[in-house]
Each structure stands twice: as C-alpha cells, then as structure tokens.
Amino acid sequence: MAQVRVPAVDTVRAAWGPEAPDWVVALAEYCDARQSQRAAGDLIGYSPATVNQLFHAKYPSDTAKIEDKVRGALLGETVSCPVLGPLAKDRCRDAQAAPFAATNSTRVRLYRACRDGCPNSQTGRGS
C-alpha cells in the first residue's frame, strides 16, 4: 500500500499551531516544493533529521542559528557586515563559523570582525 505524503506545511501547522514562525513555514514550503527534507537541510546546512525535528517542534536546542540560515537563504534577509557590506544572514553565520585562514586576507578581516564587536556576531554567545 502506497504511503501518503503529508505536506511539510501541514506538519508544521499541526505541531506549532497558528503561531508557527514564518521562517519555519518558509522552510516547510521549500521542502514541499522539492518534496525532500534532504533538499531543505542541504540548503541551510543541516541534516534531514534536524529539519524533521524542527517541523515537528521537537528540536531540542536553540533554533537561532537555524533561523538565521533560513532567513538569509529563503527570506532574503541581510545584515550590514563591516567587511563585506550587505550580506545574507546565512552567509554571515557561515563567516562566523569559518576557521581562521591566514592565507586569505578577506577571511582574516572577517575572522577578526566577527570576534571584535560586530553587532551581528553570535561568536562566543552560544552560536
């Protein structure tokens, strides 16, 4: 017997209720358009299992990092980066997580800016 696929948006609405965050709904819509939690996870750099937990409102940790990734990748939200200027929120998170690389002057500047008082930085604050 064929299994009926429940749309991710329906799962989100059932789990989160009418006050489902807009960014979770946007990720669910992306998932539904591609019929794949893997595609949604790949877009934001998380596993399909994490996406599933998020859709079911059972993700056990803080969702701030995931929210920034979705807001940047799907909702077009940007921040003002002191090094690069306007930057998508997901790219900002990626820059904060990147290791120091003395071989690239831009990466050196980003690494320092992310750790020296950039208002967008979550480095060292539970990121």
Buried (B, 14 or more C-beta within 10 A) or exposed (E): EEEEEEEBBEBBBEBBEEEBBEBBBBBBBBBBEBEBBEBBBBBBBBEBEBBBBBBEBEBEEEBEBBBBBBBBBBBEBBBEBBBBEEBBBBBBBBBBEEEEEEEEEEBBBBBEBBEEEBEBBBBEEEB
